[in-house]
Amino acid sequence: MKNNLFYIIGFLFLVSCTTSKPRRPINPKPSTTIFQDNIETAKKIFQLEEEEILNFIKKDSLNVYKTSSSGFWYTYNTKIEKDLAMPKAGDIVELTYDIRDLNDSIIYNKADLGTKTYKVDKEDFISGIQKGIKLMKIGETITFVIPSYNAFGISGDGNKIGISKTIKSTVTLLNIK
């Protein structure tokens, strides 16, 4: 009995002292070709959206659109020539806006969205409008044409706005606090 106990303890000691081998991951890391494919797909979507926007602007001969450095286009519906303050980060602004597609079909109208109170650059909001508000003075109305990457991205809004959807939004700045 003592011999058996001796062998068992010896066996356990030998087993516990062996070095363990690292295990390999079950799912290997994705190859760089998958990332390259995603980059190429994103570039194609960007190019198609930009062509769609430029065609829209070309057809809209009544308005003159400017290109922003932030990646959206805009035209003034009501422009204030006076030298007034424009919103900056941290300001609280009140505005009204709508969301339409490039065919001018209303997705969300101003009445449904109501008056929006927004703290500039401190709250989550449509990226293109966040940046566009900083171009506005109180009383101005601007129509923004916003590509998906500056709007609701590849996921849409989960409701009425689809994936990779370019939008138009007419924004009126009511007040700056």
Secondary structure, DSSP 8 states (H G I E B T S, - for coil): -HHHHHHHHHHHHHHHTS-------SS----HHHHHHHHHHHHHHHHHHHHHHHHHHHH-TTS--EE-TTS-EEEEEE---S------TT-EEEEEE-EE-TT--EEE-HHHH--EEEETTTS---HHHHHHHTT--TT-EEEEEE-GGGTTGGGTTSSSS-TT--EEEEEEEEEE-
